[in-house]
Structures are given as C-alpha cells and as structure tokens.
C-alpha cells in the first residue's frame, strides 16, 4: 500500500485506482495524463509487460468515457535496448490509441535521448496526422532549433523548464536564463504553431505569460501540472482553461516519489506540508 504522503503524488498501484482518481479529477473539470511508472529497463520482459498494460489502459480509458490520455517514457519502452525496440513498442501503443481515440504523450528524458525521442515522435505523428505529443526542455541549448523543427509536425508539444541536470556544454544552469528561454520558446510557439501547445509549469508567472500570449496571438493551449502540486490552482484554472494533471501510478512509485521531493526545494516544501496536514 502506498503511504499517505506518497499518495499525494501517486494515484495508486493499479490501473483501477488510477482511473478512480481520473474520475474525481474530471468532476472538477481537470483532465488526466496517466503514466505507468517505470523506466530504464535493460531486459525485454518489463518492456513488453508495460507496453501491454498501456494498450489495455487505452482500452480502459476509451471504454470509460473519461477525459484522459497516456504518457510513456522512451526508456520504459526499451530505448536502452535499442532504438528499434523503442520504436516498435511505441508504434504499437500509438496504433492502438489511434484506433480508440486516445492521445499519447512521449515524455522527454535526459539529453542523450533527445534525438531518438524527437525522431520517433515526428514519424508517428506524421503517420497518424496527430494524436501524439512530445516534451521539450527549455534548459537545453538545442531546444530553440527543436521547437522550430516541430512547428509543422501534427500533434502537441509540452514545454517544460527541464528536470534533469545536463552538462554545461548542452544546457543552461542559471535559473533566470532558463526562465528567459522558456518565455522565448512559448512566444515562438504561440506565434508559429497552430495550437497544440502545452504549458507544463507550476510557475504562476509562466502561466500568466502564456495567458497573455494566448490573448495576443489567439493560439489555443493547455496547462499541465503534476498530481500533488498546486492542485487548488489546477481546479481554479480549469474554470477557464484546459488543465491536465500528470497522474503517475504503479508499483514502482518509490523512486518517483523520492525524485519529486528531492529535485527541488519547492517540491520538498509541498511534501513537508503534506506530512504536517495528514
């Protein structure tokens, strides 16, 4: 059983528990992005198991009528075993999701996986004329060029600041510089993209900036936040904007929870507050 503090950030160990959480979110006009926890597999068995669960999850979402999508990690689908393994499993999931009308997000992992992730996204997105999204990280020096490249690719792009710690030759480390890059990337997207923009941030200033860009350019967008972080703000924003909550679940919750509360002081404060109020 997941302890109360972790249950603020993880929706349970089973798909049924995760879907129950989605129902409660939908009642508050918040949609869900479901992620089965798992990454960096070095054997084919766990890859095949997780891919099969995603295909079943797609069926469950479609059959339930819930407003939800799924999000997969490249290393969860076998990227560490080879790009061909990742592409094969991803294609099967996206094919199944397209048949059932369920959207698929591809998470972005560390900078060494960026090329393989973007290449796979572009191929499946063009094959299905959308129905797929990918994440880009503002802290990477290469991201401006990547965002320009993706402007005419059908699908969606999630903009985040970046949660990993890349080396200085490939990434910015200064928080103010990353914020400036994030704003610039959003401005480019709102000006040149035909919708499909996801603002993946808990930063009120960035969300307000995106609202201003929406008013300026008229481009559609959505807001994405993590389960357990600023949930009151999510419900409030959902009264006017499309809000999606990233909802992880599964038996491998310990490493995810540890990362959530140690990757930054803000998340640590959220976790401490959760302990004191539980």
C-alpha positions in Angstrom: 0.0 0.0 0.0 1.2 3.5 -0.8 1.6 5.6 2.4 -0.5 8.8 2.7 2.4 11.2 1.9 3.2 9.4 -1.3 -0.5 9.1 -2.3 -0.5 12.9 -2.7 1.8 12.3 -5.7 0.9 8.8 -7.0 -2.6 7.7 -7.8 -2.2 4.1 -6.6 -0.6 0.9 -7.7 -3.3 -0.4 -10.1 -5.0 0.9 -13.2 -8.3 0.8 -11.4 -7.0 3.1 -8.7 -5.6 5.5 -11.3 -8.9 5.6 -13.2 -10.8 6.3 -9.9 -8.5 9.3 -9.5 -9.3 10.4 -13.0 -13.0 10.3 -12.3 -12.5 12.6 -9.4 -10.4 15.0 -11.4 -13.0 15.1 -14.3 -15.6 16.1 -11.8 -13.5 19.2 -11.2 -13.1 19.8 -14.9 -9.5 18.7 -14.8 -8.3 16.1 -17.4 -5.6 13.5 -16.8 -2.4 12.2 -18.3 -1.8 8.7 -17.0 1.7 7.4 -16.6 2.6 3.8 -15.6 5.8 4.2 -13.5 8.8 2.5 -15.0 12.0 3.5 -16.8 15.5 2.4 -17.9 14.7 -1.3 -18.5 17.7 -3.5 -19.5 15.6 -6.6 -20.3 12.8 -7.1 -22.9 10.3 -8.7 -20.4 9.4 -5.5 -18.4 9.3 -3.5 -21.6 6.7 -5.9 -23.1 4.7 -6.0 -19.9 4.5 -2.2 -19.6 3.6 -1.8 -23.3 0.8 -4.4 -22.9 -0.5 -2.5 -19.8 -0.5 0.7 -21.8 -2.5 -0.9 -24.6 -5.0 -2.2 -22.0 -5.1 1.2 -20.4 -6.0 2.8 -23.7 -9.0 0.4 -24.0 -10.0 1.1 -20.4 -9.9 4.9 -21.0 -11.9 4.6 -24.2 -14.5 2.3 -22.6 -14.9 4.5 -19.6 -15.6 7.8 -21.4 -13.1 9.5 -19.1 -11.1 12.5 -20.3 -7.7 11.1 -20.1 -4.6 10.4 -22.2 -1.5 8.3 -21.6 2.2 9.2 -21.3 5.1 6.9 -21.9 8.8 7.1 -21.3 11.2 6.1 -24.1 13.5 4.1 -21.7 10.3 2.4 -20.4 9.6 1.2 -24.0 13.1 -0.2 -24.5 15.2 2.7 -25.7 18.1 1.4 -23.6 17.9 -1.9 -25.5 17.9 -0.2 -28.9 16.0 2.5 -30.8 14.3 -0.2 -32.9 12.8 -1.7 -29.7 11.5 1.6 -28.6 10.0 2.5 -32.0 8.3 -0.9 -32.3 6.6 -0.7 -28.9 5.7 3.0 -29.3 4.2 2.3 -32.7 2.0 -0.5 -31.3 0.8 1.7 -28.5 0.1 4.7 -30.8 -1.7 2.4 -33.3 -3.9 1.1 -30.5 -4.6 4.5 -29.1 -5.4 6.0 -32.5 -8.0 3.2 -33.1 -9.6 4.1 -29.7 -9.3 7.9 -29.9 -6.9 8.2 -27.0 -4.0 10.7 -27.1 -0.4 9.5 -26.4 2.3 11.7 -24.9 6.0 10.8 -25.1 7.9 12.1 -22.1 11.4 13.5 -22.6 14.2 12.0 -20.5 17.9 13.0 -20.3 19.6 14.9 -23.1 21.2 11.8 -24.6 17.7 10.6 -25.6 16.5 13.7 -27.3 17.3 12.9 -30.9 15.8 9.4 -30.7 12.7 10.7 -28.9 12.0 13.6 -31.3 12.7 11.4 -34.4 10.2 8.8 -33.2 7.6 11.4 -32.3 7.8 13.1 -35.7 7.4 9.8 -37.5 4.4 8.5 -35.6 2.8 12.0 -35.5 3.0 12.3 -39.3 1.9 8.7 -39.8 -1.3 9.4 -37.7 -1.7 13.1 -38.5 -1.5 13.9 -34.9 -2.8 12.1 -31.8 0.7 12.2 -30.3 2.6 14.8 -28.2 6.2 15.2 -27.1 8.0 17.2 -24.4 10.8 19.8 -24.9 13.1 21.2 -22.2 13.9 24.9 -22.0 17.2 24.3 -20.2 18.7 22.6 -23.2 20.7 24.8 -25.6 19.4 22.9 -28.6 15.7 23.4 -27.8 15.2 26.6 -29.9 16.1 24.7 -33.0 14.0 21.7 -32.0 10.9 23.9 -31.4 11.3 25.5 -34.9 11.6 22.0 -36.4 8.4 20.8 -34.7 6.3 23.8 -35.9 4.8 21.9 -38.8 4.5 18.5 -37.2 0.9 17.5 -36.3 0.4 16.8 -32.6 1.2 18.6 -29.5 4.4 19.9 -27.7 4.7 20.2 -24.0 7.1 23.0 -22.8 8.9 22.4 -19.5 11.9 24.0 -17.9 13.8 20.7 -17.5 14.1 18.4 -14.5 17.4 16.7 -15.3 20.9 18.0 -14.7 22.7 18.1 -18.1 26.3 19.2 -18.5 27.0 22.8 -19.1 28.0 22.4 -22.7 24.5 21.3 -23.6 22.3 23.1 -21.1 21.8 26.4 -19.2 22.2 26.2 -15.5 21.2 29.8 -14.5 17.5 29.9 -13.4 17.0 33.4 -14.9 18.4 32.3 -18.2 16.2 29.2 -18.3 13.1 31.3 -17.5 14.0 33.7 -20.3 14.4 30.7 -22.7 11.1 29.3 -21.6 9.3 32.6 -22.3 11.0 32.9 -25.7 10.1 29.3 -26.6 6.5 29.9 -25.7 6.3 33.2 -27.7 7.7 31.4 -30.8 5.2 28.6 -30.4 2.2 30.9 -29.8 3.2 32.8 -32.9 4.1 30.0 -35.2 2.2 26.9 -34.0 -1.4 26.1 -35.0 -2.4 25.2 -31.4 -1.1 22.0 -29.8 0.8 23.9 -27.1 1.0 22.5 -23.6 2.4 24.7 -20.8 4.0 22.3 -18.4 4.7 24.5 -15.5 3.7 25.2 -11.9 5.2 28.7 -12.1 2.4 31.3 -11.8 4.5 33.8 -13.8 4.9 31.4 -16.7 1.2 30.5 -16.7 0.3 34.2 -16.7 2.8 34.8 -19.5 1.1 32.0 -21.6 -2.3 33.6 -20.9 -1.0 36.9 -22.3 0.4 35.2 -25.4 -3.0 33.4 -25.9 -4.7 36.8 -25.8 -2.1 38.3 -28.1 -2.0 35.6 -30.8 -5.3 33.7 -30.3 -3.4 30.4 -30.3 -5.0 27.5 -28.3 -3.1 26.0 -25.4 -3.5 23.8 -22.3 -1.9 23.9 -18.9 -0.3 20.7 -17.4 0.7 20.2 -13.8 1.8 17.3 -11.7 -0.5 15.4 -9.3 0.0 16.7 -5.8 1.4 20.1 -6.8 -0.7 23.3 -6.6 -3.9 21.3 -7.0 -6.1 24.1 -5.8 -4.6 26.3 -8.6 -5.4 23.5 -11.1 -9.0 23.5 -10.1 -9.2 27.2 -10.3 -7.5 27.4 -13.7 -9.8 24.7 -15.0 -12.8 27.0 -14.7 -11.4 29.0 -17.7 -8.7 27.0 -19.3 -8.0 23.4 -20.3 -6.0 21.8 -17.5 -4.4 18.4 -17.5 -2.9 16.7 -14.5 0.0 14.3 -14.9 -1.0 11.2 -12.9 1.6 8.5 -12.2 0.6 5.1 -10.8 2.1 1.7 -10.4 4.2 -0.5 -8.1 7.4 1.4 -8.9 6.3 4.5 -7.0 9.1 4.8 -4.5 11.8 6.2 -6.9 9.3 8.6 -8.5 8.2 9.9 -5.1 11.8 10.3 -4.0 12.6 12.3 -7.1 9.6 14.5 -6.7 10.6 15.6 -3.2 14.3 15.9 -3.8 14.6 17.5 -7.2 13.8 21.0 -5.9 13.1 22.9 -2.7 9.6 23.8 -3.8 8.5 20.2 -4.2 10.2 19.4 -0.8 8.1 22.1 0.8 5.0 20.6 -0.8 5.9 17.2 0.6 6.6 18.5 4.1 3.3 20.4 4.1 1.5 17.2 3.1 3.1 15.3 6.1 2.1 18.0 8.5 -1.5 18.1 7.3 -2.0 14.3 7.0 
